[in-house]
Structure formats: structure tokens, C-alpha cells
Amino acid sequence: MNTARRPRAILGLAALLFAGGCAGIFATTARADEIRLKDGKKLHGVIVAYEDNMFKVKTDFGYVLVEKDKIESIIPDTPAEETGSSAAAKPAAKSNAAAPARADANKQAKASAIVNNSAARPEIPLATAKGDATPPAIKPISATPKTALETPVAPPPPPKEEPPPIKEEIQGNLYLNHEFLFRMYKAPSWQIIGDAGQSLPNAIVAMGTSNESTLLVVGHEKTNSALEPAAKEVERKLSEVYDNYRLISQRKTVLGGLPALEYKYRGMADGHDWSGTLAVVARNGDVFTVLGMTYADTDLIQIQENVISRAIASIDFNVVK
């Protein structure tokens, strides 16, 4: 098994939940283009960079990297017609105000061209007809230095943003987070996935077994929404991530002394049947999302389900800095 590739596949599954769920709950950006993936899923955000066959998309919850080969199409938020002939008919003063919209539309057109493997071709002005007796006006040679006339070199792409390190530690079978002030049980067979924050926007911690058949991810968001509508939106998004999603049970509960909603489900993803538990906890305007999932098509399902339940039930939000 390719241990470097498998965590990315499973984290990618959770990323769709965190990305889509948070976008529906929390404040939205002023404009967001629609990126349609080949597997039928959609992502809303603004494309800010493209390198190494990866699009960097700015969303409401952070930056997401999307492989070009996984994109079916890109639909800009600003319709192309608004930057076409109708824009030319407007007064010059208004055309200056519409310049940012045209620039954004041009960026999305280039992004769509990359997805469709077609190169953008510059327009070439038509030559003067032979029968035209009036030669084109010749502009005087400017005294501008030669260096100013040369084609400018494109600036290097901005460096990839990396989330700041989270203050955390492991004490035996106990995971402690000193930044978000909580602790929870960590099974002896679980390993911490150190770069989870880069694959999962808003992820606090991700941990799982060495063969990645079991994974638990804790995410955090700021919100003004009440717990119940926020949790229902995350669960709804969860149902879109899996094939053959089945909600087994749901209940109100208390985790770490705080109100919470818990959902148990089954679904197909990444070629496996998964058994999962989703818990959403509210604390002083913060929402913590805890997602635990394990293979349901192995003999260890009952053991791993019990481990996930123990980890979620052990969450304690009374950690002191």
C-alpha cells in the first residue's frame, strides 16, 4: 500500500466535508466562482494561482489546492456577456469602474482554457488594405529608456501559505491542544498527521491508524449560527460526500460539558464502505466539528467504532493555558 498517497485520499474526502459544510454555514465572500469536479461535486471560491497542475482556490474558510485533472469546468461568477459588446456600449466613465470585473472574468477565462487544455491566443490586428492610400500615422520615437520598452518579466508566483503551527502535545494516550484549549483520548495505534492543516482548511488535528483505515479529524470555525442549524448543515454536506449515504442515528448529547449533536452514518467512498460518527459542539461562538470514520468492510469494524466513540466522548474543553 502506498502510505504517502492513501492519507491524501482520505483527507481529501474529509476536505470536501469541511470545505462544503463551512461554506454553507458561515459568511460568504463577495463573489465566488463555481468549480465543478469530474465526480459531480462543486467547490465555490476564487482562483488566485495556478502552478504544478494545481489551482489555488481562495474560499470562505481558507485556501484549497485542486488538481487540474479533477476539474470538469469552471463557471465564473461574473457572466462573460457583461464584459463583451454590451460593456463597450457604456460611457467611458463606467467602463473604468467595470475594469476589475473584466479582469476577474479574464482570469477565469484563462483558468477555463487551462482546464480544457487550450492556450489563450492574443488577438492580431488586421493589416492595412493595399488599396488604402492613407498610411498609418507614425508616432515619434519616445525618449523612454530601452529597459522600459522591453517586455516585463512576469513576477514569480506567491509562496504557498502555510498555516501557523498549532500548540499541541501528546502525553501517553492523551492529546492536548493548548491553542484551542481541549484534550481527548488518542488510541495507542493512532498517529498524528502533521500536515493535516494544509489538506484540510480549518482542521485542528487529524489522527489515524498506520494503514489509514481509521481517521479522526477535529475542525474549528467561528459562527453566529445556533448549534442545531449549523450541525444539520454539516450533516447534509456529509450526505453529499458519500455514495449510498445512510444516516443510522442522531441525538442531542453533551461533550466536555457543552451541548452537542451526534450523527452516526454509513456510506461508500474511496472504494470502501465506511462507518462514521460526526459530532458538532458549540462553545462561545465557536463550532467544533469532530469526524471519525473507519472501514466497515473489515472484521475490525466493531473495535474501531468503539475506539472512535471513546475518543469523541473523552473530549474535554476545560484545558487551562
C-alpha positions in Angstrom: 0.0 0.0 0.0 1.2 3.5 -0.9 1.2 5.1 2.6 2.0 8.5 1.1 -0.9 8.5 -1.2 -3.6 6.9 1.0 -3.7 9.7 3.7 -4.3 12.3 0.9 -7.2 10.3 -0.5 -8.9 10.0 2.9 -8.1 13.6 3.9 -9.5 14.7 0.5 -12.8 13.0 1.5 -12.9 14.9 4.7 -11.8 18.1 3.0 -14.9 18.1 0.9 -17.0 17.9 4.0 -15.1 20.7 5.8 -15.0 22.9 2.7 -18.6 22.5 1.6 -20.1 22.4 5.1 -18.4 25.5 6.3 -19.2 27.4 3.2 -22.9 26.8 3.8 -22.8 27.8 7.4 -20.5 30.8 7.7 -20.2 34.1 6.0 -19.7 34.0 2.2 -17.3 36.0 0.1 -18.4 38.9 -2.1 -18.0 36.7 -5.2 -17.3 33.0 -5.7 -16.7 31.1 -8.9 -18.2 27.6 -9.3 -15.6 24.9 -9.9 -17.3 21.6 -11.0 -15.3 18.4 -10.4 -15.5 15.4 -12.6 -17.0 13.3 -9.8 -20.0 15.7 -9.7 -19.1 17.7 -6.7 -18.8 21.5 -6.7 -16.5 24.0 -5.0 -17.1 27.7 -4.6 -14.2 30.1 -4.4 -11.9 32.4 -6.3 -8.9 31.1 -8.3 -5.8 33.0 -7.2 -2.9 31.0 -8.6 -2.0 28.0 -10.9 1.2 26.0 -10.7 2.3 22.4 -10.9 -1.1 21.4 -12.4 -2.8 22.7 -9.3 -5.3 25.5 -8.9 -5.1 27.5 -5.7 -8.7 28.5 -4.7 -9.5 31.1 -2.1 -12.7 30.1 -0.2 -14.5 31.4 2.8 -12.6 29.0 5.1 -9.1 29.3 3.6 -7.1 28.2 0.6 -7.7 24.8 -1.2 -5.5 23.2 -3.8 -7.4 21.4 -6.6 -5.7 19.2 -9.3 -6.4 20.3 -12.8 -7.2 16.8 -14.0 -10.1 16.5 -11.4 -11.9 19.7 -12.7 -14.7 19.3 -15.2 -15.4 23.0 -15.7 -15.0 26.5 -14.2 -18.0 28.8 -14.2 -17.1 32.4 -13.4 -19.4 34.4 -11.0 -19.3 37.3 -13.4 -21.0 36.4 -16.7 -18.9 36.7 -19.8 -21.6 38.8 -21.5 -21.1 41.6 -19.1 -17.6 42.1 -20.3 -18.4 41.8 -24.0 -20.1 44.0 -26.5 -22.6 45.4 -24.0 -19.8 46.8 -21.9 -18.4 48.6 -25.0 -21.7 50.5 -25.4 -21.5 52.1 -21.9 -19.8 55.5 -21.3 -16.1 55.6 -20.8 -16.5 56.6 -17.1 -18.5 53.5 -16.4 -16.0 51.3 -18.3 -13.3 52.3 -15.8 -15.5 51.2 -12.9 -16.1 47.8 -14.6 -12.4 47.2 -15.2 -11.9 44.9 -12.1 -14.9 42.8 -13.2 -13.4 42.4 -16.6 -10.0 41.5 -15.1 -11.6 38.8 -13.0 -13.5 37.4 -15.9 -10.3 37.3 -18.0 -8.6 35.3 -15.2 -11.4 32.8 -15.1 -11.3 32.6 -18.9 -7.6 31.7 -18.7 -8.3 29.2 -16.0 -11.0 27.6 -18.1 -8.6 27.4 -21.0 -6.1 25.6 -18.8 -8.7 23.1 -17.8 -9.7 22.5 -21.4 -6.0 22.1 -22.5 -6.3 25.1 -24.8 -3.9 28.0 -24.9 -5.1 31.6 -24.9 -4.3 33.3 -28.2 -3.7 37.0 -28.4 -5.8 39.0 -31.0 -3.7 40.1 -34.0 -4.8 43.5 -35.6 -5.7 43.3 -39.3 -3.1 44.7 -41.7 -3.9 47.9 -43.7 -5.5 47.1 -47.0 -3.4 47.6 -50.1 -5.9 50.0 -51.7 -5.8 52.3 -48.7 -3.9 55.4 -49.8 -3.7 56.8 -46.3 -0.7 55.4 -44.5 -1.0 54.8 -40.7 0.2 57.6 -38.5 3.8 57.3 -37.3 4.3 58.1 -33.7 7.5 59.9 -32.8 10.2 57.9 -31.1 10.0 58.3 -27.4 13.0 59.1 -25.2 11.9 56.4 -22.8 14.9 54.3 -21.8 15.2 50.9 -23.6 14.7 49.0 -20.4 11.2 50.5 -20.1 10.3 49.3 -23.7 11.2 45.7 -23.1 8.6 43.1 -22.3 8.2 42.9 -18.5 9.1 39.7 -16.9 6.2 38.0 -15.1 6.7 38.1 -11.3 7.2 34.8 -9.6 4.2 33.1 -8.1 3.5 34.0 -4.5 4.8 31.5 -1.9 2.4 28.9 -0.7 0.8 29.9 2.5 1.3 27.5 5.4 -0.9 27.6 8.5 0.9 28.5 11.7 1.9 25.6 13.9 -0.7 24.6 16.4 0.4 24.4 20.1 -0.2 20.8 20.9 1.4 17.8 22.7 0.9 14.1 23.3 1.1 12.7 26.9 0.8 8.9 26.6 -2.6 8.2 25.3 -3.8 11.8 25.8 -3.8 14.5 23.1 -3.7 18.1 24.4 -4.4 21.3 22.3 -3.1 24.4 24.1 -4.3 26.8 21.4 -8.0 25.8 21.3 -8.0 24.5 24.9 -9.2 21.0 24.7 -7.9 17.4 25.2 -9.1 14.0 24.1 -8.1 10.3 24.1 -5.7 9.2 21.4 -5.6 5.4 20.8 -2.1 3.9 21.0 -2.3 2.7 17.4 -3.2 6.2 16.1 -0.6 8.5 14.6 -0.8 12.3 14.3 -1.0 13.5 10.7 1.3 16.5 10.9 0.4 18.4 7.7 -3.4 17.9 8.0 -3.9 21.7 8.1 -2.6 22.0 4.6 -5.0 19.4 3.2 -7.9 20.3 5.5 -8.7 24.0 5.9 -9.8 24.7 9.5 -8.5 21.4 10.7 -7.1 21.5 14.2 -5.8 17.9 14.3 -6.1 14.7 12.3 -5.0 11.3 13.5 -5.5 7.7 12.5 -4.1 4.2 12.1 -0.9 3.5 10.2 -2.8 1.9 7.3 -5.3 4.8 7.3 -8.3 2.6 7.6 -9.4 4.7 10.6 -9.3 8.5 10.7 -10.4 11.2 13.2 -10.4 14.9 12.3 -11.3 17.9 14.5 -12.1 21.1 12.8 -12.9 24.6 14.2 -14.9 27.6 12.9 -16.3 30.9 14.1 -20.0 31.4 13.6 -23.1 33.2 14.8 -25.3 30.3 13.9 -27.1 28.3 16.5 -25.8 24.8 17.1 -28.7 22.8 15.6 -28.9 24.5 12.2 -25.1 24.5 12.0 -24.9 20.8 12.7 -27.7 20.0 10.3 -25.9 21.8 7.5 -22.7 19.9 8.2 -24.6 16.6 8.2 -26.3 17.5 5.0 -23.0 18.1 3.3 -21.7 14.9 4.7 -24.5 13.0 2.9 -23.3 14.6 -0.4 -19.7 13.4 0.1 -20.5 9.7 0.3 -22.2 7.4 -2.1 -25.1 5.4 -0.7 -25.1 7.5 2.4 -27.3 6.2 5.2 -28.0 8.0 8.4 -28.1 5.4 11.2 -28.9 7.6 14.2 -28.8 11.1 15.5 -29.1 12.5 19.0 -28.5 15.5 21.2 -25.7 15.0 23.7 -23.1 16.7 25.9 -19.4 16.6 25.1 -16.9 18.1 27.5 -19.7 19.8 29.4 -21.0 21.6 26.2 -24.1 20.9 24.1 -23.6 18.8 21.0 -25.3 16.9 18.2 -24.1 13.5 17.2 -24.8 11.6 13.9 -23.8 8.0 13.1 -23.8 7.0 9.4 -22.6 4.5 6.7 -21.5 5.3 3.2 -19.3 4.4 0.3 -16.1 6.4 -0.6 -12.6 5.7 -1.8 -13.6 2.1 -2.8 -14.7 1.2 0.8 -17.8 1.0 2.9 -17.3 3.4 5.8 -18.8 3.6 9.3 -18.6 7.1 10.7 -19.6 9.4 13.6 -20.0 13.1 13.3 -20.2 15.3 16.4 -20.8 19.1 16.3 -20.1 21.0 19.5 -20.8 24.7 20.2 -18.6 26.9 22.6 -18.9 30.7 22.9 -19.4 31.4 19.2 -17.1 28.6 18.1 -18.2 25.4 16.4 -16.0 22.3 16.7 -16.6 19.5 14.2 -15.4 16.0 15.1 -15.4 13.5 12.3 -14.4 9.9 13.0 -14.6 7.2 10.3 -13.4 3.6 9.8 -13.6 0.8 7.3 -16.9 -1.0 7.7 -15.9 -3.9 5.4 -13.4 -5.5 7.7 -13.7 -7.7 10.8 -12.2 -4.8 12.9 -15.2 -2.5 12.5 -16.6 -3.0 16.0 -13.3 -2.4 17.6 -12.5 0.7 15.7 -16.1 2.1 16.2 -15.6 1.7 19.9 -12.2 3.5 19.7 -13.8 6.4 17.8 -16.7 6.6 20.3 -14.2 6.6 23.2 -12.1 9.4 21.6 -15.2 11.6 20.9 -16.7 11.0 24.4 -13.4 11.9 26.0 -13.2 15.5 24.7 -12.7 18.0 27.5 -12.9 21.7 26.9 -11.6 22.7 30.3 -7.9 22.8 29.5 -6.1 25.8 31.0 -3.3 27.6 29.1 
